Amino acid sequence: MNIAAEVNPALVAAREADSLMSARLHEGKSFLLEAGAGAGKTYSLIEALKYLIAEKGARLRHNNQRVACITYTNAATAVINSRIDGNPLIFTDTVHAFCWSLLKGFQPALRKEIAGLPAWQERLAAAGGIGSQHVEYDLGYRKITETIITLHHDDVLALAVRLLPLEKFQTILAAKYPFILIDEYQDTNLEIMNAFKANILDKDTGPLIGLFGDHWQRIYDKTCGHVTHPKLMEIGKKANFRSATSIVKVLNHMRPALPQAVKDESFIGSAAAFHTNDWVGTRRDGAGGGHWKGDLPADVAHQYLEAFIAKLKHDGWGFAPEKTKVLMLTHNVLASEQGYAALAKVFSYTDQFIKKEDDHIAFFADKLEPACEAYGGRRYGEMFNLLGDAAPRLSSHADKLGWSKMMDDLIVLRLTGSIGQVIDYIRESGHLRLPDTVIRREDEARNWKDDAGTAPPEGVSRIRKLREVAYQELIALDRFVDGHTPFATKHSVKGDEFENVLVVLGRGWNHYNFDQFLELSAAPDLIAADKQAFYGRNRNLFYVACSRPTTRLALFFTQLLSPTALRTLQTWFGADAVSNFSHPSPGQAGPSTSAKAAPLG
C-alpha cells in the first residue's frame, strides 16, 4: 500500500486524471481536462508539455515543428516557460501572439479581410483605402500609413476567425503546430473557439487539441465557457490541493458533478455563512436603480461590516493583507472603504467604472495611470508602449523637454486636482492624445446649452459630475481594481489563494443578485432558458470567491435572503454553519452572533 496515497486522497484522484490525459496524448486524440479550483490544472498542463517533449520531441525537431501552448496572461506565459526551462520546442504565448505567428505570412489575404472589418471602415475611408501596405501587429493600436498597417488586439482575433476556413491556412497550421494546448480554455474568445472547433476538431487532419481549465471559473464576457465536441474526451480532475476539508465539502455540495478529494482529511479549517435578515429597519427600495433593492442602507452596511470583521478578529482571524482577502461582491460599502465614494455616485451602474466600460475610466485606468507609474520608475519604453496611439512623436530635443515637463506637472496635478482639471491639462498641453470618444463626450458636456426647464441628457450630466470628482479617487479606484489593497473584486483574485477569505455579498451590481442565485440553485435542473445566463454568471463568481481560501471561509450577506436562499446555504454549509449576525448595540462590549439559524423546511 502506498502510504503517501493513503494520506493524500487528492493525489490519487489527480494521478488518475493525469494518466487518462497521457493516454490521449499517446493516442494522438484531443481532450478537455476540467480541473476545479485547487485541482492542480497548471501542474497537469506542465506534465503534458513534458510528456510531449520527451515522447514526441525527436519527431518535432526532425519536422521543424513546435507545440503551441496558448495562455491568456504574460504572467502565465512566464510561469510555464520557467517550468519547462524555456524549451524551444514549446511556443508559449498569448492567443494573440499565436494567431499572429500564423497570420503574418498571409499578407494579401490580411489586406483583403481588413477592408471588411467594421472597426476599420472610417479609418480606411480617410486614408483612401488599402494598397500594398505591410500589415504589422506590435503595440496593439490601429494605424495606417502609405507603407504600413498596424493592428489592434481585437483585429488579430477577428482576422484569425476569417482566415481559419482557408485550406492553405489549415495546412500551414497543422504543419507548424501538430499539438495545441490551451490554458484556461474557458476564457477563450467565443468566435475563436468556434473557429477552432469548425476548422480543426471537425477535420481529420487538424492538430491535436488539449484544453485545460474550468468552465465554472469563466467570469469574462464574450468567452466560450464550457466546450463540447465529439472528438473531445472530457477528463475531470477530482482533486483539491488547496483548501481545508470544511471548505471542500461546501464546494462539493455546490458542485456535485465534479466532487473533489482533499489533500489532508485531518485539516478541517472552517466554512460558515452569516446573514443580516434579523436587522430591524427599512432596507433600500431600489430607488435610482433596482439593483440596490433589499440591501442594508450604506451607513448600516458599513457599520455591520466593521463589526463583523471585529468578530472575525476576535475568533482568531489575522487581517494582514498577505493572510486575508476581503472579496467585496457588493458596492454598498466598497466605495467608501476604498476612497472613491464620490466617483461611484456619478455612475448608475457599477460595471461602468469597476469593469471600465466608461471611456474616461478606461483611459485613466488602462493608459494614464500605468504610464505615470512607468514614468516615475524611469521605464520610458514601457510608458510609451502603455500609451500606444495616445503617445506623441518626439522628433526633437524640444519635444522631449516639453513631454517631460508635461508628465512632471501631470504627476502633481493627479494628486491635487479634479478629473476635469487633469483632462483639461492634457488637452491644452498637446503632448498626449485623448481617445476620440473622450474628446467627443467632453465637447458634448461643454457645449450643452442649459435652457430653462430642460435637464441635460444623462451622458452630459454624468461627465459634468465626473469632472468635479477629485482625481485622487480615480487613483484609489485603480488601486482597488488592480488588487493593491486588502479588498478585491473577482478579476483580481482569479487563480489566487489566501489563508482566509471573507466574502461580502450584497447588491449594487446590475448583473448579479445572490439571493436570486441561491434560489435558482435550489433546483438547478429546472432553471428557465432565459435565466441560464444570469445563473451561470452568478454561480461562477460565487464559486471563484468561495474557492480562494486554504483555511477559513466566511460569507457575509448584507442583502435580505429569502427562505429558499437560506435553505440553499444550509444545504451547502450545513445548518449549524449558517447564522444571523446581530450588530452590537451602542456601548456593547463586542460583536455578537445570534443563535444558529434553525433548519428551514
C-alpha positions as CSV (number, residue, x, y, z in Angstrom):
1,M,0.0,0.0,0.0
2,N,1.3,3.4,-0.9
3,I,1.4,5.4,2.3
4,A,1.5,8.7,0.5
5,A,-1.6,7.8,-1.4
6,E,-3.3,6.7,1.8
7,V,-2.9,10.1,3.5
8,N,-3.4,12.1,0.3
9,P,-6.7,11.3,-1.5
10,A,-6.2,14.3,-3.8
11,L,-3.0,12.8,-5.1
12,V,-4.8,9.6,-6.0
13,A,-7.5,11.5,-7.9
14,A,-5.0,13.7,-9.6
15,R,-2.9,10.8,-10.8
16,E,-6.0,9.1,-12.3
17,A,-6.8,12.2,-14.3
18,D,-3.2,12.8,-15.5
19,S,-3.0,9.1,-16.5
20,L,-6.0,9.5,-18.8
21,M,-4.6,12.7,-20.2
22,S,-1.3,10.9,-21.0
23,A,-3.1,8.1,-22.8
24,R,-4.9,10.6,-25.0
25,L,-1.6,12.3,-25.9
26,H,-0.1,8.9,-26.7
27,E,-3.1,8.0,-28.9
28,G,-3.0,11.4,-30.6
29,K,-6.5,12.2,-29.6
30,S,-7.9,15.5,-28.3
31,F,-9.2,16.1,-24.8
32,L,-10.5,18.6,-22.3
33,L,-9.2,18.5,-18.7
34,E,-11.8,20.0,-16.4
35,A,-10.0,20.9,-13.2
36,G,-11.9,22.6,-10.4
37,A,-10.4,25.2,-8.2
38,G,-7.3,24.0,-6.4
39,A,-7.0,20.8,-8.5
40,G,-3.6,21.5,-10.0
41,K,-4.6,22.4,-13.5
42,T,-1.2,24.1,-14.2
43,Y,0.6,21.0,-13.0
44,S,-1.3,18.9,-15.5
45,L,-0.5,21.3,-18.3
46,I,3.2,21.2,-17.5
47,E,3.1,17.4,-17.3
48,A,1.5,17.3,-20.8
49,L,4.2,19.6,-22.1
50,K,7.0,17.4,-20.5
51,Y,5.4,14.3,-22.0
52,L,5.4,15.8,-25.5
53,I,9.0,17.0,-25.2
54,A,10.1,13.5,-24.0
55,E,8.0,11.3,-26.3
56,K,7.5,13.5,-29.4
57,G,10.5,15.8,-29.2
58,A,12.7,13.9,-31.8
59,R,9.9,13.9,-34.3
60,L,9.1,17.6,-33.7
61,R,12.7,18.6,-34.2
62,H,13.0,16.5,-37.4
63,N,9.9,18.1,-38.9
64,N,10.8,21.6,-37.7
65,Q,7.6,21.7,-35.6
66,R,6.6,23.0,-32.2
67,V,3.9,22.5,-29.6
68,A,1.7,25.6,-29.2
69,C,0.8,26.4,-25.6
70,I,-1.7,29.2,-25.6
71,T,-2.1,31.4,-22.5
72,Y,-4.1,34.5,-21.6
73,T,-1.6,36.5,-19.5
74,N,2.1,37.3,-19.8
75,A,2.4,36.1,-16.2
76,A,1.1,32.6,-17.1
77,T,3.5,32.5,-20.0
78,A,6.4,33.3,-17.7
79,V,5.4,30.6,-15.2
80,I,5.0,27.9,-17.9
81,N,8.3,28.8,-19.6
82,S,10.2,28.7,-16.3
83,R,8.8,25.2,-15.5
84,I,9.9,23.7,-18.9
85,D,13.3,25.6,-18.8
86,G,12.3,27.6,-21.8
87,N,12.4,24.6,-24.1
88,P,12.4,25.8,-27.7
89,L,10.1,23.0,-28.8
90,I,7.3,24.8,-27.0
91,F,5.8,28.0,-28.3
92,T,4.3,29.5,-25.2
93,D,2.5,32.9,-25.7
94,T,-0.9,34.6,-25.7
95,V,-3.7,33.7,-28.1
96,H,-3.0,36.9,-29.9
97,A,0.7,36.1,-30.4
98,F,-0.2,32.5,-31.5
99,C,-2.7,33.8,-34.1
100,W,-0.3,36.4,-35.4
101,S,2.5,33.8,-35.8
102,L,0.3,32.2,-38.4
103,L,-1.4,35.3,-39.9
104,K,1.7,37.3,-40.7
105,G,2.6,35.1,-43.6
106,F,-0.8,35.8,-45.3
107,Q,-0.2,39.5,-46.3
108,P,-2.5,39.7,-49.3
109,A,-5.3,37.9,-47.5
110,L,-4.9,40.1,-44.5
111,R,-5.2,43.3,-46.6
112,K,-8.4,41.9,-48.2
113,E,-10.0,40.9,-44.9
114,I,-9.1,44.1,-43.1
115,A,-11.2,46.0,-45.6
116,G,-14.2,44.1,-44.3
117,L,-13.7,44.8,-40.6
118,P,-16.2,47.3,-39.3
119,A,-13.7,48.9,-36.9
120,W,-11.6,49.9,-39.9
121,Q,-14.2,51.4,-42.2
122,E,-13.9,55.1,-41.1
123,R,-10.1,54.9,-40.9
124,L,-9.7,53.3,-44.3
125,A,-12.0,55.8,-45.9
126,A,-9.9,58.7,-44.5
127,A,-6.7,57.0,-45.8
128,G,-8.1,56.4,-49.3
129,G,-8.4,52.6,-48.9
130,I,-5.8,49.8,-48.7
131,G,-3.0,49.5,-51.2
132,S,0.1,47.3,-50.8
133,Q,1.0,48.2,-47.2
134,H,2.7,45.7,-45.0
135,V,0.4,44.6,-42.2
136,E,2.0,44.6,-38.7
137,Y,1.0,43.8,-35.1
138,D,3.1,45.2,-32.4
139,L,1.7,47.6,-29.8
140,G,-1.9,46.8,-30.4
141,Y,-3.3,50.1,-31.8
142,R,-4.7,50.8,-35.3
143,K,-2.8,52.9,-37.7
144,I,-2.5,53.2,-41.5
145,T,0.2,55.0,-43.5
146,E,1.4,54.7,-47.1
147,T,3.7,51.8,-46.1
148,I,2.2,50.0,-43.1
149,I,-1.0,49.0,-41.4
150,T,-0.8,48.2,-37.7
151,L,-3.5,46.1,-36.0
152,H,-5.4,46.3,-32.8
153,H,-5.5,43.2,-30.5
154,D,-9.2,42.6,-31.4
155,D,-8.3,42.7,-35.1
156,V,-5.9,39.8,-34.8
157,L,-8.6,37.5,-33.4
158,A,-11.2,38.7,-36.0
159,L,-8.7,38.0,-38.8
160,A,-7.8,34.6,-37.5
161,V,-11.5,33.7,-37.5
162,R,-11.8,34.8,-41.1
163,L,-8.6,33.0,-42.3
164,L,-9.0,29.7,-40.4
165,P,-11.6,28.3,-43.0
166,L,-8.9,28.6,-45.8
167,E,-7.5,25.2,-46.6
168,K,-4.0,26.6,-47.1
169,F,-4.1,28.3,-43.7
170,Q,-5.3,25.0,-42.1
171,T,-2.4,23.1,-43.8
172,I,0.2,25.5,-42.6
173,L,-1.3,25.5,-39.1
174,A,-1.2,21.7,-38.9
175,A,2.3,21.5,-40.3
176,K,3.7,24.1,-37.9
177,Y,1.8,23.1,-34.7
178,P,0.7,19.4,-34.5
179,F,-0.2,19.9,-30.9
180,I,-2.2,22.9,-29.5
181,L,-2.7,23.1,-25.7
182,I,-4.9,25.9,-24.4
183,D,-4.6,27.1,-20.8
184,E,-7.7,28.5,-19.1
185,Y,-9.7,27.4,-22.1
186,Q,-13.0,28.8,-20.8
187,D,-11.6,32.3,-21.3
188,T,-11.0,31.8,-25.0
189,N,-12.8,34.3,-27.2
190,L,-16.1,32.6,-28.3
191,E,-15.6,33.2,-32.0
192,I,-12.0,31.9,-31.9
193,M,-13.1,28.7,-30.1
194,N,-16.0,28.1,-32.6
195,A,-13.4,28.6,-35.4
196,F,-11.1,26.0,-33.8
197,K,-14.0,23.5,-33.4
198,A,-15.1,24.0,-37.0
199,N,-11.7,24.1,-38.7
200,I,-9.5,21.9,-36.5
201,L,-11.6,19.5,-34.4
202,D,-14.0,18.9,-37.3
203,K,-11.1,17.9,-39.6
204,D,-9.3,14.6,-39.5
205,T,-6.0,16.3,-40.5
206,G,-6.1,19.0,-37.8
207,P,-3.7,19.3,-34.8
208,L,-4.4,17.6,-31.5
209,I,-6.2,20.0,-29.2
210,G,-5.8,19.8,-25.4
211,L,-8.0,22.2,-23.3
212,F,-7.1,22.9,-19.7
213,G,-9.4,24.9,-17.4
214,D,-12.7,25.1,-15.5
215,H,-15.9,26.5,-17.0
216,W,-17.1,27.3,-13.5
217,Q,-14.4,29.8,-13.4
218,R,-15.4,31.7,-16.5
219,I,-16.0,35.2,-15.4
220,Y,-15.3,37.3,-18.6
221,D,-17.8,38.3,-21.2
222,K,-17.7,37.1,-24.8
223,T,-15.7,34.0,-23.9
224,C,-16.6,30.4,-24.7
225,G,-17.2,28.8,-21.3
226,H,-17.8,25.0,-21.4
227,V,-16.7,23.4,-24.7
228,T,-18.1,20.1,-26.0
229,H,-17.2,18.3,-29.2
230,P,-17.4,14.6,-30.2
231,K,-13.6,14.4,-30.5
232,L,-13.0,16.0,-27.1
233,M,-12.8,13.5,-24.3
234,E,-13.6,15.3,-21.0
235,I,-11.4,14.3,-18.1
236,G,-12.5,15.5,-14.7
237,K,-9.6,16.2,-12.3
238,K,-11.3,15.4,-9.0
239,A,-8.7,16.8,-6.6
240,N,-8.3,19.8,-4.3
241,F,-4.7,20.5,-3.1
242,R,-5.6,24.0,-1.8
243,S,-8.4,24.0,0.7
244,A,-9.3,22.6,4.1
245,T,-11.9,19.8,4.4
246,S,-14.7,22.1,5.6
247,I,-14.3,24.4,2.5
248,V,-14.0,21.5,0.0
249,K,-17.2,20.0,1.5
250,V,-19.0,23.3,0.6
251,L,-17.6,23.2,-2.9
252,N,-18.7,19.6,-3.4
253,H,-22.2,20.3,-2.2
254,M,-22.2,23.3,-4.6
255,R,-20.8,21.2,-7.5
256,P,-21.7,17.5,-7.1
257,A,-20.9,16.8,-10.7
258,L,-17.1,17.3,-10.0
259,P,-16.5,16.1,-6.5
260,Q,-13.0,16.8,-5.2
261,A,-10.8,14.8,-2.8
262,V,-8.8,16.7,-0.3
263,K,-5.1,16.6,0.3
264,D,-5.4,16.0,4.1
265,E,-8.7,14.9,5.6
266,S,-7.4,15.9,9.1
267,F,-7.0,19.5,8.1
268,I,-10.5,20.7,8.9
269,G,-10.5,24.6,8.7
270,S,-13.8,26.4,8.8
271,A,-16.6,27.5,6.4
272,A,-19.6,29.5,7.6
273,A,-22.2,31.9,6.2
274,F,-23.7,34.8,8.0
275,H,-26.7,37.0,7.1
276,T,-28.5,40.1,8.3
277,N,-32.1,39.1,7.9
278,D,-33.0,40.0,11.5
279,W,-32.0,43.6,11.1
280,V,-34.9,45.8,12.0
281,G,-35.2,48.8,9.7
282,T,-36.1,49.9,6.2
283,R,-33.8,48.4,3.6
284,R,-33.0,50.0,0.3
285,D,-36.0,50.0,-2.0
286,G,-34.3,50.2,-5.4
287,A,-34.9,53.9,-5.9
288,G,-32.4,55.1,-8.5
289,G,-31.9,51.6,-9.8
290,G,-33.5,48.3,-8.8
291,H,-30.1,46.6,-8.4
292,W,-29.9,48.1,-4.9
293,K,-33.2,46.7,-3.7
294,G,-33.2,44.6,-0.5
295,D,-29.7,45.7,0.7
296,L,-28.9,47.4,4.0
297,P,-28.6,51.2,3.9
298,A,-25.0,52.2,3.1
299,D,-24.1,53.5,6.5
300,V,-25.7,50.5,8.3
301,A,-23.9,48.1,5.9
302,H,-20.6,49.8,6.7
303,Q,-21.2,49.5,10.5
304,Y,-22.1,45.9,10.1
305,L,-19.0,45.1,8.1
306,E,-16.8,46.8,10.7
307,A,-18.5,44.8,13.5
308,F,-18.3,41.5,11.6
309,I,-14.5,42.0,10.9
310,A,-14.1,42.7,14.6
311,K,-15.9,39.4,15.3
312,L,-13.6,37.5,13.0
313,K,-10.5,39.1,14.6
314,H,-11.9,38.0,18.0
315,D,-12.3,34.5,16.5
316,G,-8.6,34.4,15.6
317,W,-8.5,35.8,12.0
318,G,-5.5,37.8,11.1
319,F,-6.2,40.6,8.7
320,A,-2.7,41.2,7.4
321,P,-3.1,41.6,3.5
322,E,-0.8,38.6,2.9
323,K,-3.1,36.4,5.1
324,T,-6.6,37.5,4.5
325,K,-8.5,38.8,1.5
326,V,-11.9,40.6,1.7
327,L,-13.8,39.9,-1.5
328,M,-16.4,42.6,-1.9
329,L,-19.2,41.3,-4.1
330,T,-21.2,44.4,-3.3
331,H,-20.8,48.1,-3.8
332,N,-22.8,49.2,-0.9
333,V,-19.8,49.7,1.4
334,L,-16.9,49.2,-1.0
335,A,-16.6,52.7,-2.5
336,S,-16.3,54.3,0.9
337,E,-13.9,51.7,2.2
338,Q,-11.6,52.3,-0.7
339,G,-11.8,56.0,-1.1
340,Y,-13.8,56.6,-4.3
341,A,-17.3,57.2,-2.9
342,A,-17.9,60.4,-4.9
343,L,-16.8,58.8,-8.1
344,A,-19.1,55.8,-7.5
345,K,-22.1,58.1,-7.1
346,V,-21.5,59.5,-10.6
347,F,-22.5,56.2,-12.3
348,S,-25.8,54.4,-12.5
349,Y,-24.2,51.0,-12.8
350,T,-21.2,49.6,-11.0
351,D,-19.8,47.9,-14.2
352,Q,-19.4,51.3,-15.8
353,F,-16.4,52.0,-13.6
354,I,-15.3,48.7,-12.0
355,K,-15.2,46.9,-15.4
356,K,-14.0,50.1,-17.1
357,E,-16.9,50.2,-19.5
358,D,-16.9,54.1,-19.4
359,D,-14.4,55.5,-21.8
360,H,-13.0,58.1,-19.4
361,I,-12.4,55.4,-16.7
362,A,-10.8,53.1,-19.3
363,F,-8.4,55.7,-20.5
364,F,-7.3,56.7,-16.9
365,A,-7.0,53.1,-15.6
366,D,-5.6,51.4,-18.7
367,K,-3.3,54.0,-20.1
368,L,-2.7,57.1,-17.9
369,E,-2.2,55.6,-14.5
370,P,0.1,52.7,-15.6
371,A,2.0,55.2,-17.8
372,C,2.5,57.6,-14.9
373,E,3.8,54.7,-12.8
374,A,6.2,53.7,-15.5
375,Y,7.4,57.3,-15.9
376,G,8.0,57.6,-12.2
377,G,10.1,54.5,-12.4
378,R,12.1,55.8,-15.4
379,R,10.7,52.9,-17.6
380,Y,10.2,55.1,-20.6
381,G,9.9,52.4,-23.2
382,E,7.2,50.7,-21.1
383,M,5.4,54.1,-20.7
384,F,5.2,54.7,-24.5
385,N,4.0,51.1,-25.1
386,L,1.3,51.6,-22.5
387,L,0.1,54.8,-24.1
388,G,0.1,53.4,-27.6
389,D,-1.5,55.8,-30.0
390,A,-2.1,58.3,-27.2
391,A,1.7,59.0,-27.1
392,P,3.2,61.8,-29.2
393,R,6.0,61.5,-31.7
394,L,9.1,63.1,-30.2
395,S,11.2,64.3,-33.1
396,S,13.4,66.9,-31.4
397,H,15.1,67.7,-28.1
398,A,12.5,70.4,-27.5
399,D,9.7,67.8,-27.9
400,K,11.3,65.6,-25.2
401,L,11.7,68.6,-22.8
402,G,8.0,69.5,-23.4
403,W,6.9,66.0,-22.8
404,S,9.0,65.7,-19.6
405,K,7.5,68.9,-18.2
406,M,4.0,67.8,-19.1
407,M,4.5,64.5,-17.3
408,D,6.1,66.1,-14.2
409,D,3.1,68.6,-14.0
410,L,0.6,65.8,-14.5
411,I,2.1,63.7,-11.7
412,V,1.5,66.5,-9.3
413,L,-1.9,67.5,-10.7
414,R,-3.2,64.0,-10.3
415,L,-2.7,64.4,-6.5
416,T,-4.2,67.9,-6.1
417,G,-6.7,68.5,-8.9
418,S,-10.0,67.2,-10.1
419,I,-10.6,64.8,-13.0
420,G,-11.8,67.7,-15.1
421,Q,-8.5,69.6,-14.4
422,V,-6.5,66.6,-15.5
423,I,-8.5,66.3,-18.7
424,D,-8.2,70.0,-19.5
425,Y,-4.4,70.0,-18.8
426,I,-3.9,67.0,-21.2
427,R,-5.9,68.7,-23.9
428,E,-4.2,72.1,-23.5
429,S,-0.6,70.7,-23.4
430,G,-0.9,69.0,-26.7
431,H,1.6,66.3,-25.8
432,L,-0.8,63.5,-25.0
433,R,-3.7,62.4,-27.2
434,L,-7.1,61.7,-25.6
435,P,-9.3,59.0,-27.1
436,D,-11.7,60.3,-29.7
437,T,-14.7,59.1,-27.6
438,V,-13.4,61.0,-24.5
439,I,-12.9,64.2,-26.6
440,R,-16.4,63.9,-28.1
441,R,-18.1,63.5,-24.7
442,E,-16.1,66.3,-23.2
443,D,-17.2,68.6,-26.0
444,E,-20.9,67.5,-25.7
445,A,-20.8,68.3,-21.9
446,R,-19.1,71.6,-22.5
447,N,-21.4,72.7,-25.4
448,W,-24.8,71.7,-24.0
449,K,-27.0,74.7,-23.5
450,D,-28.8,74.7,-20.2
451,D,-32.1,76.1,-21.4
452,A,-34.6,76.9,-18.7
453,G,-36.6,73.8,-17.6
454,T,-34.6,71.4,-19.8
455,A,-32.5,68.8,-18.0
456,P,-29.3,67.8,-19.7
457,P,-29.0,64.3,-21.2
458,E,-27.8,61.6,-18.8
459,G,-24.4,61.4,-20.6
460,V,-23.8,65.1,-20.3
461,S,-24.8,65.2,-16.7
462,R,-22.5,62.2,-15.9
463,I,-19.5,63.9,-17.5
464,R,-20.1,67.1,-15.7
465,K,-20.3,65.3,-12.3
466,L,-17.3,63.2,-13.1
467,R,-15.2,66.3,-13.9
468,E,-15.8,67.6,-10.3
469,V,-14.5,64.5,-8.6
470,A,-11.0,64.7,-7.1
471,Y,-8.6,62.7,-9.3
472,Q,-7.3,61.0,-6.2
473,E,-10.5,59.0,-6.2
474,L,-9.6,57.7,-9.6
475,I,-6.2,56.6,-8.3
476,A,-8.0,54.9,-5.4
477,L,-10.3,53.1,-7.8
478,D,-7.4,52.0,-10.0
479,R,-5.5,50.6,-7.0
480,F,-8.6,48.7,-5.9
481,V,-9.3,47.2,-9.3
482,D,-5.6,46.1,-9.7
483,G,-5.7,44.3,-6.4
484,H,-3.3,46.6,-4.5
485,T,-5.5,46.7,-1.4
486,P,-6.7,44.1,1.1
487,F,-10.0,44.3,-0.7
488,A,-10.7,42.9,-4.1
489,T,-13.3,42.1,-6.8
490,K,-13.5,38.9,-8.8
491,H,-11.0,39.7,-11.6
492,S,-8.0,40.5,-9.4
493,V,-8.1,37.2,-7.4
494,K,-8.9,34.6,-10.1
495,G,-6.2,31.9,-9.7
496,D,-5.0,33.3,-6.4
497,E,-5.3,31.7,-2.9
498,F,-5.3,33.1,0.6
499,E,-5.2,31.7,4.1
500,N,-8.5,33.4,5.0
501,V,-11.2,34.8,2.7
502,L,-14.2,36.9,3.8
503,V,-16.8,37.3,1.0
504,V,-19.2,40.3,1.4
505,L,-22.3,39.8,-0.7
506,G,-24.9,42.4,-1.4
507,R,-26.4,44.5,-4.2
508,G,-25.1,47.2,-6.4
509,W,-24.3,45.1,-9.4
510,N,-26.6,45.2,-12.4
511,H,-25.7,41.6,-13.4
512,Y,-25.6,40.0,-10.0
513,N,-28.2,39.2,-7.4
514,F,-27.1,36.5,-4.9
515,D,-30.4,36.0,-3.3
516,Q,-31.9,35.1,-6.7
517,F,-28.9,32.9,-7.5
518,L,-29.3,30.9,-4.3
519,E,-33.0,30.5,-5.0
520,L,-32.2,29.1,-8.5
521,S,-29.5,26.9,-7.1
522,A,-32.2,25.0,-5.1
523,A,-33.3,23.4,-8.3
524,P,-30.6,24.0,-11.0
525,D,-32.1,21.4,-13.4
526,L,-35.4,23.5,-13.6
527,I,-33.9,26.9,-14.4
528,A,-35.7,28.5,-17.3
529,A,-33.8,29.2,-20.5
530,D,-34.0,33.0,-20.1
531,K,-32.3,32.7,-16.6
532,Q,-29.5,30.4,-17.6
533,A,-27.0,33.2,-18.4
534,F,-27.8,35.0,-15.2
535,Y,-27.4,31.8,-13.2
536,G,-24.1,30.9,-14.8
537,R,-22.7,34.4,-14.3
538,N,-23.6,34.5,-10.6
539,R,-22.6,30.8,-10.0
540,N,-19.2,31.3,-11.4
541,L,-18.4,34.4,-9.4
542,F,-19.7,32.8,-6.3
543,Y,-17.6,29.7,-6.9
544,V,-14.5,31.6,-7.6
545,A,-14.9,33.6,-4.4
546,C,-15.6,30.5,-2.2
547,S,-12.7,28.5,-3.6
548,R,-9.9,31.0,-2.8
549,P,-9.1,30.2,0.8
550,T,-6.8,27.5,2.2
551,T,-8.1,27.5,5.8
552,R,-11.0,29.8,6.6
553,L,-14.0,30.9,4.6
554,A,-16.8,33.3,5.8
555,L,-19.7,34.7,3.7
556,F,-21.4,37.8,5.0
557,F,-24.7,38.9,3.3
558,T,-25.9,42.5,3.6
559,Q,-28.9,41.8,1.3
560,L,-32.1,40.2,2.5
561,L,-32.2,36.5,1.8
562,S,-35.4,34.6,1.1
563,P,-36.2,31.3,3.0
564,T,-35.3,29.4,-0.2
565,A,-31.9,31.1,-0.4
566,L,-31.3,30.3,3.3
567,R,-32.1,26.7,2.6
568,T,-29.6,26.5,-0.2
569,L,-26.9,27.9,2.1
570,Q,-27.8,25.4,4.8
571,T,-27.6,22.6,2.3
572,W,-24.1,23.7,1.2
573,F,-22.6,24.8,4.5
574,G,-24.7,22.7,7.0
575,A,-27.5,24.1,9.2
576,D,-25.1,24.8,12.1
577,A,-22.8,26.9,9.9
578,V,-25.5,29.4,8.8
579,S,-26.2,32.2,11.3
580,N,-27.8,35.6,11.6
581,F,-25.2,38.2,12.6
582,S,-26.5,40.8,15.1
583,H,-24.8,44.2,15.1
584,P,-23.8,45.2,18.7
585,S,-25.9,47.9,20.3
586,P,-24.2,51.2,21.4
587,G,-22.0,50.5,24.4
588,Q,-22.0,46.8,24.0
589,A,-18.6,45.2,24.7
590,G,-18.2,43.4,21.4
591,P,-19.8,41.9,18.4
592,S,-22.2,39.0,18.8
593,T,-23.8,36.4,16.7
594,S,-27.3,35.3,17.3
595,A,-28.3,31.7,17.9
596,K,-27.7,29.4,15.0
597,A,-30.5,29.6,12.4
598,A,-32.9,26.7,12.6
599,P,-33.2,24.4,9.6
600,L,-35.9,25.6,7.3
601,G,-38.5,23.3,5.8
